[in-house]
Amino acid sequence: MQNKTHLRFLLALGNKKVIVTQDQQQWQAYSNGHPRDRRVSAERVYQAVLVR
């Protein structure tokens, strides 16, 4: 059995990167920024990708 994870979205703005991946039906969002950084919210990017 092979574990397949697909990159669904990558956003890089300045020093902040947001990656959204899909593993079967599970979606995950990763960010190297601080949660209080209001310029780009990883959660909002994640929600936008899911709505798409």
C-alpha positions as CSV (number, residue, x, y, z in Angstrom):
1,M,0.0,0.0,0.0
2,Q,1.4,3.4,-1.0
3,N,0.8,6.6,0.9
4,K,0.1,9.4,-1.6
5,T,0.0,13.0,-0.6
6,H,-0.8,15.7,-3.2
7,L,0.2,19.3,-3.0
8,R,-2.9,21.3,-3.6
9,F,-1.8,24.9,-3.1
10,L,1.4,26.8,-2.3
11,L,1.5,30.5,-1.4
12,A,4.7,32.4,-0.8
13,L,4.6,36.0,0.1
14,G,7.8,37.6,1.3
15,N,9.0,35.5,4.2
16,K,5.7,33.6,4.8
17,K,4.8,30.3,3.1
18,V,1.5,28.4,3.3
19,I,1.2,24.9,1.9
20,V,-2.1,22.9,1.6
21,T,-1.8,19.2,1.0
22,Q,-4.4,16.4,0.5
23,D,-3.9,12.8,1.6
24,Q,-6.9,10.8,0.4
25,Q,-9.8,12.8,2.0
26,Q,-7.8,14.6,4.6
27,W,-6.6,18.1,4.0
28,Q,-3.7,19.7,5.9
29,A,-2.4,23.3,6.0
30,Y,1.2,24.2,7.1
31,S,2.7,27.6,7.5
32,N,6.0,29.0,8.7
33,G,4.4,32.2,10.0
34,H,3.2,33.2,13.4
35,P,-0.6,32.8,14.0
36,R,-0.8,36.5,14.9
37,D,0.6,37.6,11.6
38,R,-2.5,39.2,10.0
39,R,-1.1,39.8,6.6
40,V,-1.7,36.3,5.4
41,S,-3.8,33.9,7.5
42,A,-3.0,30.2,6.8
43,E,-6.5,29.3,8.0
44,R,-8.1,31.6,5.4
45,V,-6.0,30.3,2.6
46,Y,-6.9,26.7,3.7
47,Q,-10.6,27.6,3.6
48,A,-10.4,29.2,0.2
49,V,-8.7,26.1,-1.2
50,L,-11.4,23.9,0.2
51,V,-14.2,26.0,-1.2
52,R,-12.6,25.9,-4.6
